[in-house]
Amino acid sequence: MTLNIAIAGAGGRMGRMLIQAVSDNPACSVSGALEHEASPLVGQDAGLLVGSEAVGVQVSADRSVAFSGAHVIIDFTLPAATLDNMQAARDAGAAVVLGT
């Protein structure tokens, strides 16, 4: 079974490192990438953020889109977004790793 992992804060330094680490692990898959709505990264492929090939997952500002199908959400956002991300992860039925 492949573990689907969504990254909240995908465009940040840690978010990009996590995208790379998940992409490099054959047992895992990047299933979603979340950024704030004003981010210029929204709409870009998450794999391209780390200089690798496209992974077929667009960075989204919509939590329900970014977290859909994820088994785990790794949150490296700002504290102000954490509670909303936690609720959206709960709604998606995903576990959460909090790095905020």
N, CA, C and O atoms as CSV, one atom per row, in Angstrom:
chain,resi,resn,atom,element,x,y,z
A,1,MET,N,N,0.838,-1.184,0.000
A,1,MET,CA,C,0.000,0.000,0.000
A,1,MET,C,C,0.882,1.247,0.000
A,1,MET,O,O,1.858,1.332,0.745
A,2,THR,N,N,0.532,2.189,-0.827
A,2,THR,CA,C,1.237,3.473,-0.864
A,2,THR,C,C,0.594,4.424,0.131
A,2,THR,O,O,-0.631,4.536,0.185
A,3,LEU,N,N,1.409,5.106,0.914
A,3,LEU,CA,C,0.933,6.073,1.885
A,3,LEU,C,C,0.806,7.432,1.198
A,3,LEU,O,O,1.803,8.006,0.761
A,4,ASN,N,N,-0.416,7.943,1.104
A,4,ASN,CA,C,-0.666,9.253,0.487
A,4,ASN,C,C,-0.452,10.355,1.511
A,4,ASN,O,O,-1.089,10.374,2.565
A,5,ILE,N,N,0.450,11.270,1.189
A,5,ILE,CA,C,0.824,12.332,2.114
A,5,ILE,C,C,0.599,13.685,1.461
A,5,ILE,O,O,1.059,13.936,0.347
A,6,ALA,N,N,-0.118,14.555,2.172
A,6,ALA,CA,C,-0.320,15.934,1.729
A,6,ALA,C,C,0.539,16.849,2.598
A,6,ALA,O,O,0.692,16.624,3.799
A,7,ILE,N,N,1.092,17.876,1.974
A,7,ILE,CA,C,1.971,18.812,2.669
A,7,ILE,C,C,1.284,20.167,2.744
A,7,ILE,O,O,0.965,20.766,1.717
A,8,ALA,N,N,1.056,20.653,3.968
A,8,ALA,CA,C,0.531,22.004,4.189
A,8,ALA,C,C,1.731,22.912,4.439
A,8,ALA,O,O,2.560,22.635,5.305
A,9,GLY,N,N,1.814,23.988,3.681
A,9,GLY,CA,C,2.992,24.841,3.728
A,9,GLY,C,C,4.006,24.361,2.706
A,9,GLY,O,O,5.214,24.452,2.923
A,10,ALA,N,N,3.506,23.850,1.591
A,10,ALA,CA,C,4.331,23.199,0.574
A,10,ALA,C,C,5.405,24.101,-0.028
A,10,ALA,O,O,6.447,23.605,-0.457
A,11,GLY,N,N,5.178,25.397,-0.068
A,11,GLY,CA,C,6.134,26.291,-0.710
A,11,GLY,C,C,7.260,26.768,0.174
A,11,GLY,O,O,8.208,27.389,-0.306
A,12,GLY,N,N,7.169,26.485,1.459
A,12,GLY,CA,C,8.220,26.905,2.379
A,12,GLY,C,C,9.429,25.992,2.315
A,12,GLY,O,O,9.414,24.969,1.630
A,13,ARG,N,N,10.474,26.369,3.032
A,13,ARG,CA,C,11.711,25.589,3.042
A,13,ARG,C,C,11.463,24.151,3.490
A,13,ARG,O,O,11.900,23.212,2.825
A,14,MET,N,N,10.771,23.975,4.604
A,14,MET,CA,C,10.487,22.620,5.095
A,14,MET,C,C,9.479,21.912,4.209
A,14,MET,O,O,9.596,20.708,3.985
A,15,GLY,N,N,8.495,22.633,3.704
A,15,GLY,CA,C,7.511,22.029,2.817
A,15,GLY,C,C,8.160,21.443,1.583
A,15,GLY,O,O,7.813,20.342,1.154
A,16,ARG,N,N,9.102,22.174,1.010
A,16,ARG,CA,C,9.816,21.680,-0.178
A,16,ARG,C,C,10.682,20.467,0.162
A,16,ARG,O,O,10.776,19.524,-0.623
A,17,MET,N,N,11.308,20.498,1.327
A,17,MET,CA,C,12.105,19.346,1.754
A,17,MET,C,C,11.215,18.112,1.940
A,17,MET,O,O,11.609,16.994,1.608
A,18,LEU,N,N,10.018,18.331,2.472
A,18,LEU,CA,C,9.093,17.220,2.666
A,18,LEU,C,C,8.592,16.664,1.339
A,18,LEU,O,O,8.479,15.448,1.179
A,19,ILE,N,N,8.291,17.545,0.384
A,19,ILE,CA,C,7.880,17.081,-0.938
A,19,ILE,C,C,8.969,16.204,-1.535
A,19,ILE,O,O,8.682,15.149,-2.101
A,20,GLN,N,N,10.212,16.635,-1.411
A,20,GLN,CA,C,11.333,15.853,-1.945
A,20,GLN,C,C,11.453,14.510,-1.234
A,20,GLN,O,O,11.622,13.478,-1.884
A,21,ALA,N,N,11.367,14.514,0.091
A,21,ALA,CA,C,11.506,13.275,0.858
A,21,ALA,C,C,10.384,12.284,0.541
A,21,ALA,O,O,10.627,11.087,0.388
A,22,VAL,N,N,9.162,12.793,0.447
A,22,VAL,CA,C,8.034,11.916,0.115
A,22,VAL,C,C,8.192,11.374,-1.300
A,22,VAL,O,O,7.965,10.188,-1.538
A,23,SER,N,N,8.577,12.231,-2.237
A,23,SER,CA,C,8.758,11.817,-3.633
A,23,SER,C,C,9.851,10.769,-3.779
A,23,SER,O,O,9.761,9.892,-4.638
A,24,ASP,N,N,10.879,10.855,-2.949
A,24,ASP,CA,C,12.010,9.922,-3.012
A,24,ASP,C,C,11.704,8.562,-2.392
A,24,ASP,O,O,12.452,7.606,-2.600
A,25,ASN,N,N,10.611,8.464,-1.631
A,25,ASN,CA,C,10.285,7.221,-0.941
A,25,ASN,C,C,9.268,6.428,-1.761
A,25,ASN,O,O,8.143,6.894,-1.945
A,26,PRO,N,N,9.628,5.255,-2.254
A,26,PRO,CA,C,8.710,4.485,-3.091
A,26,PRO,C,C,7.456,4.000,-2.365
A,26,PRO,O,O,6.487,3.600,-3.011
A,27,ALA,N,N,7.461,4.031,-1.047
A,27,ALA,CA,C,6.290,3.607,-0.276
A,27,ALA,C,C,5.304,4.753,-0.047
A,27,ALA,O,O,4.231,4.555,0.521
A,28,CYS,N,N,5.683,5.963,-0.499
A,28,CYS,CA,C,4.863,7.157,-0.258
A,28,CYS,C,C,4.559,7.877,-1.560
A,28,CYS,O,O,5.235,7.692,-2.572
A,29,SER,N,N,3.529,8.698,-1.505
A,29,SER,CA,C,3.148,9.496,-2.662
A,29,SER,C,C,2.678,10.868,-2.190
A,29,SER,O,O,1.947,10.972,-1.205
A,30,VAL,N,N,3.096,11.918,-2.891
A,30,VAL,CA,C,2.577,13.260,-2.610
A,30,VAL,C,C,1.164,13.300,-3.183
A,30,VAL,O,O,0.978,13.229,-4.398
A,31,SER,N,N,0.175,13.414,-2.306
A,31,SER,CA,C,-1.216,13.407,-2.759
A,31,SER,C,C,-1.829,14.796,-2.759
A,31,SER,O,O,-2.889,15.007,-3.348
A,32,GLY,N,N,-1.167,15.751,-2.098
A,32,GLY,CA,C,-1.691,17.107,-2.045
A,32,GLY,C,C,-0.645,18.075,-1.546
A,32,GLY,O,O,0.303,17.702,-0.855
A,33,ALA,N,N,-0.841,19.331,-1.914
A,33,ALA,CA,C,0.076,20.393,-1.497
A,33,ALA,C,C,-0.749,21.650,-1.258
A,33,ALA,O,O,-1.506,22.077,-2.130
A,34,LEU,N,N,-0.605,22.234,-0.092
A,34,LEU,CA,C,-1.400,23.399,0.294
A,34,LEU,C,C,-0.514,24.618,0.498
A,34,LEU,O,O,0.550,24.534,1.111
A,35,GLU,N,N,-0.966,25.741,-0.020
A,35,GLU,CA,C,-0.340,27.041,0.204
A,35,GLU,C,C,-1.449,28.059,0.428
A,35,GLU,O,O,-2.604,27.796,0.093
A,36,HIS,N,N,-1.117,29.210,0.985
A,36,HIS,CA,C,-2.116,30.252,1.212
A,36,HIS,C,C,-2.568,30.834,-0.127
A,36,HIS,O,O,-1.850,30.769,-1.124
A,37,GLU,N,N,-3.757,31.396,-0.125
A,37,GLU,CA,C,-4.381,31.816,-1.395
A,37,GLU,C,C,-3.618,32.892,-2.155
A,37,GLU,O,O,-3.784,33.008,-3.369
A,38,ALA,N,N,-2.789,33.680,-1.482
A,38,ALA,CA,C,-2.028,34.734,-2.164
A,38,ALA,C,C,-0.687,34.229,-2.710
A,38,ALA,O,O,0.057,34.992,-3.327
A,39,SER,N,N,-0.382,32.965,-2.487
A,39,SER,CA,C,0.909,32.435,-2.928
A,39,SER,C,C,0.977,32.341,-4.448
A,39,SER,O,O,0.032,31.876,-5.085
A,40,PRO,N,N,2.088,32.780,-5.028
A,40,PRO,CA,C,2.260,32.641,-6.477
A,40,PRO,C,C,2.476,31.177,-6.898
A,40,PRO,O,O,2.503,30.875,-8.091
A,41,LEU,N,N,2.626,30.283,-5.933
A,41,LEU,CA,C,2.858,28.869,-6.233
A,41,LEU,C,C,1.572,28.098,-6.500
A,41,LEU,O,O,1.613,26.993,-7.040
A,42,VAL,N,N,0.429,28.672,-6.127
A,42,VAL,CA,C,-0.849,28.002,-6.343
A,42,VAL,C,C,-1.017,27.723,-7.840
A,42,VAL,O,O,-0.863,28.611,-8.680
A,43,GLY,N,N,-1.334,26.475,-8.141
A,43,GLY,CA,C,-1.519,26.051,-9.519
A,43,GLY,C,C,-0.303,25.365,-10.126
A,43,GLY,O,O,-0.412,24.721,-11.170
A,44,GLN,N,N,0.850,25.498,-9.486
A,44,GLN,CA,C,2.064,24.843,-9.990
A,44,GLN,C,C,2.110,23.391,-9.516
A,44,GLN,O,O,1.510,23.044,-8.498
A,45,ASP,N,N,2.818,22.555,-10.253
A,45,ASP,CA,C,2.994,21.172,-9.857
A,45,ASP,C,C,3.956,21.099,-8.670
A,45,ASP,O,O,5.012,21.731,-8.678
A,46,ALA,N,N,3.584,20.328,-7.657
A,46,ALA,CA,C,4.394,20.227,-6.437
A,46,ALA,C,C,5.794,19.689,-6.708
A,46,ALA,O,O,6.743,20.110,-6.047
A,47,GLY,N,N,5.948,18.789,-7.640
A,47,GLY,CA,C,7.272,18.246,-7.955
A,47,GLY,C,C,8.200,19.298,-8.519
A,47,GLY,O,O,9.400,19.282,-8.248
A,48,LEU,N,N,7.657,20.207,-9.298
A,48,LEU,CA,C,8.479,21.253,-9.890
A,48,LEU,C,C,9.002,22.242,-8.848
A,48,LEU,O,O,9.999,22.924,-9.085
A,49,LEU,N,N,8.327,22.321,-7.684
A,49,LEU,CA,C,8.795,23.207,-6.608
A,49,LEU,C,C,10.162,22.788,-6.084
A,49,LEU,O,O,10.924,23.611,-5.576
A,50,VAL,N,N,10.460,21.515,-6.213
A,50,VAL,CA,C,11.721,20.992,-5.676
A,50,VAL,C,C,12.717,20.679,-6.781
A,50,VAL,O,O,13.747,20.049,-6.539
A,51,GLY,N,N,12.410,21.119,-7.990
A,51,GLY,CA,C,13.331,20.924,-9.096
A,51,GLY,C,C,13.350,19.515,-9.636
A,51,GLY,O,O,14.293,19.129,-10.327
A,52,SER,N,N,12.328,18.740,-9.335
A,52,SER,CA,C,12.276,17.387,-9.866
A,52,SER,C,C,11.169,17.311,-10.907
A,52,SER,O,O,10.602,18.334,-11.289
A,53,GLU,N,N,10.866,16.124,-11.359
A,53,GLU,CA,C,9.828,16.013,-12.373
A,53,GLU,C,C,8.453,16.195,-11.749
A,53,GLU,O,O,8.272,16.057,-10.539
A,54,ALA,N,N,7.491,16.508,-12.610
A,54,ALA,CA,C,6.118,16.729,-12.154
A,54,ALA,C,C,5.585,15.472,-11.473
A,54,ALA,O,O,5.852,14.351,-11.908
A,55,VAL,N,N,4.826,15.681,-10.397
A,55,VAL,CA,C,4.209,14.565,-9.684
A,55,VAL,C,C,2.713,14.493,-9.948
A,55,VAL,O,O,2.034,13.592,-9.456
A,56,GLY,N,N,2.196,15.444,-10.727
A,56,GLY,CA,C,0.776,15.434,-11.054
A,56,GLY,C,C,-0.125,15.967,-9.965
A,56,GLY,O,O,-1.329,15.710,-9.967
A,57,VAL,N,N,0.450,16.706,-9.034
A,57,VAL,CA,C,-0.314,17.300,-7.935
A,57,VAL,C,C,-0.091,18.801,-7.960
A,57,VAL,O,O,1.032,19.278,-7.797
A,58,GLN,N,N,-1.171,19.539,-8.165
A,58,GLN,CA,C,-1.059,20.996,-8.176
A,58,GLN,C,C,-1.163,21.558,-6.773
A,58,GLN,O,O,-1.958,21.082,-5.962
A,59,VAL,N,N,-0.359,22.571,-6.487
A,59,VAL,CA,C,-0.457,23.295,-5.230
A,59,VAL,C,C,-1.810,23.992,-5.217
A,59,VAL,O,O,-2.190,24.644,-6.189
A,60,SER,N,N,-2.529,23.854,-4.119
A,60,SER,CA,C,-3.873,24.409,-3.999
A,60,SER,C,C,-3.965,25.303,-2.767
A,60,SER,O,O,-3.217,25.131,-1.805
A,61,ALA,N,N,-4.879,26.246,-2.807
A,61,ALA,CA,C,-5.185,27.065,-1.639
A,61,ALA,C,C,-6.434,26.536,-0.938
A,61,ALA,O,O,-6.851,27.084,0.082
A,62,ASP,N,N,-7.021,25.492,-1.470
A,62,ASP,CA,C,-8.251,24.893,-0.935
A,62,ASP,C,C,-7.892,23.641,-0.142
A,62,ASP,O,O,-7.413,22.658,-0.706
A,63,ARG,N,N,-8.124,23.683,1.156
A,63,ARG,CA,C,-7.767,22.554,2.020
A,63,ARG,C,C,-8.461,21.270,1.589
A,63,ARG,O,O,-7.843,20.206,1.571
A,64,SER,N,N,-9.742,21.364,1.241
A,64,SER,CA,C,-10.466,20.137,0.885
A,64,SER,C,C,-9.883,19.501,-0.376
A,64,SER,O,O,-9.906,18.277,-0.510
A,65,VAL,N,N,-9.369,20.299,-1.289
A,65,VAL,CA,C,-8.718,19.770,-2.495
A,65,VAL,C,C,-7.349,19.198,-2.137
A,65,VAL,O,O,-7.021,18.077,-2.526
A,66,ALA,N,N,-6.557,19.962,-1.401
A,66,ALA,CA,C,-5.190,19.543,-1.066
A,66,ALA,C,C,-5.169,18.292,-0.178
A,66,ALA,O,O,-4.248,17.482,-0.279
A,67,PHE,N,N,-6.164,18.129,0.678
A,67,PHE,CA,C,-6.163,17.025,1.633
A,67,PHE,C,C,-6.964,15.813,1.160
A,67,PHE,O,O,-6.939,14.769,1.810
A,68,SER,N,N,-7.665,15.936,0.050
A,68,SER,CA,C,-8.495,14.840,-0.453
A,68,SER,C,C,-7.642,13.613,-0.764
A,68,SER,O,O,-6.656,13.699,-1.497
A,69,GLY,N,N,-8.024,12.494,-0.210
A,69,GLY,CA,C,-7.318,11.245,-0.474
A,69,GLY,C,C,-6.057,11.025,0.340
A,69,GLY,O,O,-5.406,9.989,0.202
A,70,ALA,N,N,-5.705,11.977,1.181
A,70,ALA,CA,C,-4.486,11.843,1.990
A,70,ALA,C,C,-4.730,10.932,3.190
A,70,ALA,O,O,-5.780,10.989,3.829
A,71,HIS,N,N,-3.749,10.102,3.479
A,71,HIS,CA,C,-3.759,9.314,4.706
A,71,HIS,C,C,-3.153,10.128,5.850
A,71,HIS,O,O,-3.540,9.991,7.010
A,72,VAL,N,N,-2.184,10.984,5.483
A,72,VAL,CA,C,-1.464,11.797,6.464
A,72,VAL,C,C,-1.292,13.205,5.914
A,72,VAL,O,O,-1.001,13.391,4.733
A,73,ILE,N,N,-1.476,14.192,6.781
A,73,ILE,CA,C,-1.198,15.594,6.461
A,73,ILE,C,C,0.003,16.002,7.301
A,73,ILE,O,O,-0.005,15.830,8.520
A,74,ILE,N,N,1.024,16.535,6.668
A,74,ILE,CA,C,2.155,17.093,7.403
A,74,ILE,C,C,2.028,18.610,7.306
A,74,ILE,O,O,2.087,19.181,6.217
A,75,ASP,N,N,1.855,19.249,8.451
A,75,ASP,CA,C,1.588,20.685,8.512
A,75,ASP,C,C,2.837,21.440,8.968
A,75,ASP,O,O,3.272,21.316,10.113
A,76,PHE,N,N,3.399,22.220,8.056
A,76,PHE,CA,C,4.503,23.127,8.371
A,76,PHE,C,C,4.085,24.531,7.959
A,76,PHE,O,O,4.745,25.183,7.149
A,77,THR,N,N,2.972,24.981,8.536
A,77,THR,CA,C,2.458,26.314,8.242
A,77,THR,C,C,2.678,27.219,9.448
A,77,THR,O,O,3.433,26.889,10.363
A,78,LEU,N,N,2.013,28.351,9.434
A,78,LEU,CA,C,2.058,29.276,10.566
A,78,LEU,C,C,1.002,28.881,11.594
A,78,LEU,O,O,-0.008,28.275,11.237
A,79,PRO,N,N,1.220,29.216,12.863
A,79,PRO,CA,C,0.251,28.856,13.899
A,79,PRO,C,C,-1.176,29.326,13.607
A,79,PRO,O,O,-2.132,28.662,14.007
A,80,ALA,N,N,-1.332,30.437,12.930
A,80,ALA,CA,C,-2.674,30.952,12.634
A,80,ALA,C,C,-3.474,30.006,11.742
A,80,ALA,O,O,-4.704,30.018,11.789
A,81,ALA,N,N,-2.813,29.199,10.944
A,81,ALA,CA,C,-3.501,28.278,10.030
A,81,ALA,C,C,-3.683,26.887,10.614
A,81,ALA,O,O,-4.441,26.084,10.070
A,82,THR,N,N,-3.007,26.594,11.701
A,82,THR,CA,C,-2.965,25.232,12.226
A,82,THR,C,C,-4.338,24.679,12.583
A,82,THR,O,O,-4.656,23.555,12.196
A,83,LEU,N,N,-5.153,25.423,13.301
A,83,LEU,CA,C,-6.455,24.897,13.712
A,83,LEU,C,C,-7.348,24.595,12.518
A,83,LEU,O,O,-8.033,23.572,12.506
A,84,ASP,N,N,-7.353,25.468,11.512
A,84,ASP,CA,C,-8.146,25.209,10.310
A,84,ASP,C,C,-7.618,23.982,9.569
A,84,ASP,O,O,-8.401,23.181,9.058
A,85,ASN,N,N,-6.303,23.834,9.510
A,85,ASN,CA,C,-5.715,22.663,8.859
A,85,ASN,C,C,-6.053,21.381,9.609
A,85,ASN,O,O,-6.336,20.351,8.996
A,86,MET,N,N,-6.022,21.447,10.936
A,86,MET,CA,C,-6.361,20.280,11.752
A,86,MET,C,C,-7.809,19.861,11.521
A,86,MET,O,O,-8.102,18.673,11.393
A,87,GLN,N,N,-8.707,20.831,11.469
A,87,GLN,CA,C,-10.119,20.521,11.242
A,87,GLN,C,C,-10.315,19.916,9.855
A,87,GLN,O,O,-11.053,18.942,9.702
A,88,ALA,N,N,-9.661,20.485,8.849
A,88,ALA,CA,C,-9.780,19.962,7.487
A,88,ALA,C,C,-9.203,18.549,7.396
A,88,ALA,O,O,-9.742,17.707,6.678
A,89,ALA,N,N,-8.124,18.284,8.109
A,89,ALA,CA,C,-7.544,16.939,8.135
A,89,ALA,C,C,-8.515,15.968,8.797
A,89,ALA,O,O,-8.692,14.842,8.331
A,90,ARG,N,N,-9.122,16.393,9.848
A,90,ARG,CA,C,-10.123,15.554,10.533
A,90,ARG,C,C,-11.276,15.252,9.591
A,90,ARG,O,O,-11.732,14.113,9.500
A,91,ASP,N,N,-11.746,16.280,8.888
A,91,ASP,CA,C,-12.837,16.096,7.926
A,91,ASP,C,C,-12.450,15.122,6.817
A,91,ASP,O,O,-13.294,14.386,6.305
A,92,ALA,N,N,-11.171,15.123,6.451
A,92,ALA,CA,C,-10.674,14.236,5.396
A,92,ALA,C,C,-10.361,12.837,5.933
A,92,ALA,O,O,-10.092,11.919,5.159
A,93,GLY,N,N,-10.397,12.678,7.246
A,93,GLY,CA,C,-10.093,11.379,7.856
A,93,GLY,C,C,-8.617,11.054,7.848
A,93,GLY,O,O,-8.240,9.882,7.843
A,94,ALA,N,N,-7.776,12.075,7.847
A,94,ALA,CA,C,-6.318,11.894,7.766
A,94,ALA,C,C,-5.669,12.129,9.121
A,94,ALA,O,O,-6.152,12.920,9.931
A,95,ALA,N,N,-4.574,11.431,9.347
A,95,ALA,CA,C,-3.742,11.679,10.521
A,95,ALA,C,C,-2.942,12.948,10.264
A,95,ALA,O,O,-2.791,13.373,9.118
A,96,VAL,N,N,-2.428,13.551,11.332
A,96,VAL,CA,C,-1.692,14.804,11.196
A,96,VAL,C,C,-0.337,14.697,11.888
A,96,VAL,O,O,-0.218,14.180,12.999
A,97,VAL,N,N,0.680,15.204,11.192
A,97,VAL,CA,C,1.996,15.418,11.796
A,97,VAL,C,C,2.160,16.926,11.809
A,97,VAL,O,O,2.134,17.568,10.759
A,98,LEU,N,N,2.326,17.486,12.984
A,98,LEU,CA,C,2.374,18.935,13.138
A,98,LEU,C,C,3.802,19.392,13.376
A,98,LEU,O,O,4.441,18.984,14.346
A,99,GLY,N,N,4.299,20.239,12.487
A,99,GLY,CA,C,5.644,20.765,12.610
A,99,GLY,C,C,5.655,22.266,12.819
A,99,GLY,O,O,6.707,22.900,12.730
A,100,THR,N,N,4.500,22.836,13.095
A,100,THR,CA,C,4.377,24.283,13.267
A,100,THR,C,C,5.024,24.714,14.560
A,100,THR,O,O,5.024,25.902,14.885
